[in-house]
Amino acid sequence: MRKLKAVAVRTRYWRPGENFLEEIATAIKDHVENGDIVTVSEKALSTAMGNILDESTVKPRLAGRFIAKYWMRYIWGYVLGPLCHLKVENLKRIRHYPLREGSIHKQVALEHAGVLHALQWGSEGGIDASNLPYYYVSLPLKEPIRIARRISTYIQNKVGRKVTVIIVDTDKTYSIGGFHFTPRPKPVNGIRSFGGFMAYVLGRALKLKRRSTPLAIAGSEMAVDTALDVAEATHILRGSGAGTTVWDMAKEFSVPLTDVTWEMLDTIGHKPIVIFELQ
């Protein structure tokens, strides 16, 4: 891949109902040139589009409670977690997985992502609670390619620049040689999605090369390896906002897991956009 020069663009926190097209155009207009690559966070887009769910409205069933109490605390806490080389801090958190909130969250994962994703320890099928307040979680975009095309067209019409737009998720894609796979549903062509939590375990246990996952590319063609490199560089440049996990987010604000507010998140520097210039 050719050398990339990149800049992460800081914006205010995008709440539901945000005009994300205008926000993106305004943020990049003084920085972008023809031929640049513009990456956008799926989480930020889902939040702005109202593609979020209030888990406090969900009643957990037996399967959700079982996964939270036994599968998470014991199988992930003592078997799969160490096998996947999880950090000691995360292992401690999983071994004390919250039963009430966790049962609700696993019920949501079962209903929206399916069993194989619900058995993952976090970000089940693209469902994510980090950098969202209260009981909210973001859901994966149903048609990321349609959104990427809208953004690309809007930038061309509003800013007068023809760019490549990539929507990126921090969930990892694992690579062995030229074969790329991810537990994340609906990645770009060239990346296989299968197995739910089993793909995660395989990639982590074998310590395969891992990079953030590109979900959609609009505006030009791009080799999958290049898209993966751009996605991972995006993750590094953007940082993790209020925290990589809900535990990190709660720790950042010194509140219980479900007591983070919109106003707290407003105080964190958010970088949902990264601009890459090919050198």
PLY file of the C-alpha trace (Angstrom):
ply
format ascii 1.0
element vertex 279
property float x
property float y
property float z
element edge 278
property int vertex1
property int vertex2
end_header
0.00 0.00 0.00
1.19 3.52 -0.75
2.13 5.74 2.17
-0.77 7.57 3.80
-0.90 10.98 5.41
-3.84 11.18 7.78
-5.65 13.56 10.10
-8.42 12.76 12.58
-11.17 15.39 12.55
-12.66 16.40 15.90
-16.40 17.13 16.09
-18.96 17.51 18.80
-20.70 14.36 19.98
-23.39 13.29 17.53
-26.74 12.66 19.18
-29.79 10.99 17.60
-31.38 13.15 14.91
-28.09 14.79 13.93
-27.71 15.82 10.27
-24.62 13.67 9.84
-24.20 14.59 6.17
-23.90 18.27 6.99
-21.75 17.55 10.03
-19.29 15.58 7.89
-19.20 18.16 5.10
-18.63 21.03 7.53
-15.92 19.15 9.42
-13.85 18.20 6.35
-14.37 21.09 3.94
-11.11 22.87 4.84
-9.05 19.67 4.92
-10.11 17.43 2.05
-8.89 17.27 -1.55
-9.88 15.28 -4.63
-8.79 11.66 -4.33
-8.64 11.61 -0.53
-10.10 8.82 1.57
-12.66 9.80 4.23
-13.46 7.22 6.89
-16.47 7.53 9.19
-17.30 5.63 12.37
-20.27 3.28 12.11
-21.08 3.94 15.78
-21.33 7.69 15.20
-23.53 7.17 12.15
-25.83 4.71 13.93
-26.22 7.12 16.84
-26.96 10.10 14.59
-29.49 8.05 12.61
-31.27 6.92 15.78
-30.25 3.34 15.11
-29.99 2.71 18.85
-31.99 0.71 21.35
-32.92 1.40 24.97
-32.23 -1.91 26.70
-34.14 -0.85 29.81
-37.33 -1.65 27.86
-36.27 -5.29 27.33
-37.21 -8.16 29.63
-34.60 -10.94 29.73
-35.67 -14.54 29.27
-34.09 -17.73 30.52
-31.50 -17.94 27.71
-30.32 -14.37 28.28
-30.02 -14.94 32.02
-28.17 -18.23 31.50
-25.60 -16.66 29.16
-24.98 -13.77 31.57
-24.70 -15.87 34.73
-22.91 -18.99 33.55
-21.50 -18.65 30.04
-20.00 -15.21 30.60
-18.77 -15.59 34.17
-17.35 -19.09 33.87
-16.77 -20.07 30.24
-15.46 -16.68 29.17
-14.05 -15.80 32.56
-11.96 -18.93 33.01
-11.72 -20.74 29.65
-12.26 -18.65 26.53
-11.00 -15.38 27.98
-7.54 -16.70 28.86
-7.46 -18.67 25.58
-8.07 -15.39 23.73
-5.35 -13.61 25.72
-7.75 -11.04 27.17
-6.31 -8.46 29.52
-6.35 -9.34 33.22
-8.60 -6.36 33.93
-11.18 -7.55 31.40
-11.04 -11.10 32.76
-11.85 -9.76 36.23
-14.76 -7.78 34.82
-16.15 -10.77 32.93
-15.89 -13.00 36.01
-18.15 -10.48 37.76
-20.37 -9.91 34.73
-23.41 -7.86 35.86
-26.37 -10.20 36.05
-29.27 -7.76 35.63
-27.84 -5.48 32.94
-25.94 -8.39 31.38
-29.04 -10.57 31.09
-30.89 -7.76 29.35
-27.97 -7.11 27.00
-27.64 -10.79 26.10
-31.38 -10.97 25.42
-31.00 -8.06 22.99
-28.08 -9.84 21.33
-30.10 -13.03 20.97
-33.00 -11.18 19.36
-30.99 -8.89 17.06
-27.86 -10.89 16.25
-28.52 -14.57 17.03
-27.06 -17.21 19.33
-23.52 -17.38 17.93
-23.09 -13.63 18.36
-24.81 -13.50 21.75
-22.17 -15.93 23.03
-19.46 -13.36 22.29
-18.14 -11.47 25.33
-18.69 -8.03 23.78
-19.81 -6.18 20.65
-22.15 -9.01 19.76
-22.80 -8.91 16.02
-21.91 -5.23 15.94
-24.14 -4.31 18.92
-22.18 -1.88 21.08
-22.84 -0.07 24.35
-19.63 1.96 24.66
-19.82 5.72 24.16
-23.58 5.70 24.66
-25.49 6.79 27.77
-27.84 4.99 30.15
-29.06 1.64 28.76
-28.60 2.56 25.11
-26.75 0.37 22.62
-26.07 1.04 18.96
-27.20 -1.47 16.37
-25.24 -2.24 13.20
-26.21 -0.37 10.05
-28.49 -2.47 7.86
-27.23 -1.02 4.58
-23.83 0.56 5.16
-23.04 0.73 1.43
-26.12 2.89 0.83
-25.03 5.27 3.61
-21.45 5.41 2.28
-22.75 6.34 -1.18
-24.95 9.07 0.28
-21.97 10.54 2.12
-19.74 10.35 -0.97
-22.35 12.06 -3.15
-23.06 14.73 -0.54
-19.37 15.59 -0.17
-19.01 15.89 -3.94
-22.07 18.15 -4.22
-21.54 20.23 -1.07
-17.75 20.45 -0.82
-16.89 19.98 -4.48
-14.45 17.14 -3.82
-14.53 13.60 -5.15
-13.43 11.27 -2.36
-13.58 7.64 -1.35
-15.76 7.04 1.70
-15.24 4.06 4.00
-17.50 3.20 6.93
-15.43 1.51 9.64
-16.19 -0.60 12.70
-13.62 -1.28 15.42
-14.58 -4.98 15.56
-11.62 -6.89 14.21
-10.97 -8.79 11.03
-8.35 -11.55 11.27
-5.97 -12.38 8.44
-3.91 -15.41 7.58
-2.14 -14.96 4.27
-4.70 -13.63 1.83
-7.67 -15.02 3.77
-9.58 -12.52 5.91
-12.41 -13.36 8.30
-14.41 -11.62 11.01
-17.23 -12.33 13.46
-18.75 -9.01 12.38
-21.72 -9.40 10.00
-21.74 -7.67 6.59
-18.12 -6.59 6.02
-16.90 -5.48 2.60
-16.40 -8.03 -0.18
-13.22 -10.02 0.33
-13.77 -10.51 4.06
-15.60 -13.63 5.19
-18.09 -13.35 8.04
-18.90 -16.58 9.86
-19.05 -18.33 13.19
-19.95 -15.48 15.51
-17.90 -15.81 18.69
-16.00 -18.79 17.24
-14.32 -16.60 14.62
-13.23 -14.25 17.40
-11.84 -17.12 19.48
-9.98 -18.57 16.49
-8.40 -15.25 15.52
-7.43 -14.29 19.06
-6.26 -17.72 20.22
-3.97 -18.09 17.20
-2.78 -14.49 17.55
-3.56 -13.78 13.91
-3.03 -10.34 12.43
-6.06 -8.26 13.35
-7.34 -5.00 11.97
-10.55 -2.98 12.27
-13.27 -3.89 9.80
-14.32 -1.85 6.75
-18.08 -2.22 6.23
-18.63 -0.24 3.03
-16.56 1.56 0.39
-18.03 4.15 -1.97
-16.46 6.45 -4.53
-13.77 4.14 -5.89
-12.53 0.57 -5.92
-10.07 -0.51 -3.25
-8.15 -3.72 -2.52
-9.34 -5.40 0.66
-5.86 -5.32 2.26
-5.68 -1.58 1.67
-9.15 -1.10 3.15
-8.13 -3.10 6.22
-4.98 -1.02 6.70
-7.00 2.17 6.39
-9.61 0.87 8.85
-6.97 0.00 11.44
-5.18 3.32 11.00
-8.56 5.00 11.50
-9.04 3.18 14.80
-5.59 4.20 16.05
-6.05 7.85 15.09
-9.59 8.17 16.41
-8.93 6.71 19.83
-11.73 5.27 21.93
-13.70 8.33 23.02
-14.97 7.78 26.55
-13.62 4.21 26.60
-13.22 0.97 24.72
-15.80 -0.86 26.86
-18.77 0.14 29.00
-16.61 -0.54 32.05
-13.95 1.89 30.79
-16.63 4.48 30.05
-18.18 4.19 33.52
-14.71 4.41 35.06
-13.94 7.53 33.03
-16.93 9.33 34.57
-16.81 7.58 37.98
-20.41 6.39 37.75
-22.21 3.00 37.62
-22.47 1.28 34.23
-25.89 2.70 33.31
-25.50 6.19 34.82
-23.49 7.80 32.01
-25.44 10.74 30.55
-25.56 12.51 27.19
-24.04 15.56 28.87
-21.07 13.55 30.11
-20.40 12.25 26.62
-20.58 15.82 25.27
-17.45 16.64 27.29
-15.31 13.99 25.55
-13.36 14.82 22.41
-14.88 12.81 19.56
-13.14 12.06 16.28
-15.64 10.17 14.11
-13.90 11.15 10.86
-10.40 10.55 9.54
-9.06 11.95 6.25
-6.31 10.08 4.41
-4.22 11.55 1.64
-2.31 9.07 -0.53
1.32 10.18 -0.88
0 1
1 2
2 3
3 4
4 5
5 6
6 7
7 8
8 9
9 10
10 11
11 12
12 13
13 14
14 15
15 16
16 17
17 18
18 19
19 20
20 21
21 22
22 23
23 24
24 25
25 26
26 27
27 28
28 29
29 30
30 31
31 32
32 33
33 34
34 35
35 36
36 37
37 38
38 39
39 40
40 41
41 42
42 43
43 44
44 45
45 46
46 47
47 48
48 49
49 50
50 51
51 52
52 53
53 54
54 55
55 56
56 57
57 58
58 59
59 60
60 61
61 62
62 63
63 64
64 65
65 66
66 67
67 68
68 69
69 70
70 71
71 72
72 73
73 74
74 75
75 76
76 77
77 78
78 79
79 80
80 81
81 82
82 83
83 84
84 85
85 86
86 87
87 88
88 89
89 90
90 91
91 92
92 93
93 94
94 95
95 96
96 97
97 98
98 99
99 100
100 101
101 102
102 103
103 104
104 105
105 106
106 107
107 108
108 109
109 110
110 111
111 112
112 113
113 114
114 115
115 116
116 117
117 118
118 119
119 120
120 121
121 122
122 123
123 124
124 125
125 126
126 127
127 128
128 129
129 130
130 131
131 132
132 133
133 134
134 135
135 136
136 137
137 138
138 139
139 140
140 141
141 142
142 143
143 144
144 145
145 146
146 147
147 148
148 149
149 150
150 151
151 152
152 153
153 154
154 155
155 156
156 157
157 158
158 159
159 160
160 161
161 162
162 163
163 164
164 165
165 166
166 167
167 168
168 169
169 170
170 171
171 172
172 173
173 174
174 175
175 176
176 177
177 178
178 179
179 180
180 181
181 182
182 183
183 184
184 185
185 186
186 187
187 188
188 189
189 190
190 191
191 192
192 193
193 194
194 195
195 196
196 197
197 198
198 199
199 200
200 201
201 202
202 203
203 204
204 205
205 206
206 207
207 208
208 209
209 210
210 211
211 212
212 213
213 214
214 215
215 216
216 217
217 218
218 219
219 220
220 221
221 222
222 223
223 224
224 225
225 226
226 227
227 228
228 229
229 230
230 231
231 232
232 233
233 234
234 235
235 236
236 237
237 238
238 239
239 240
240 241
241 242
242 243
243 244
244 245
245 246
246 247
247 248
248 249
249 250
250 251
251 252
252 253
253 254
254 255
255 256
256 257
257 258
258 259
259 260
260 261
261 262
262 263
263 264
264 265
265 266
266 267
267 268
268 269
269 270
270 271
271 272
272 273
273 274
274 275
275 276
276 277
277 278
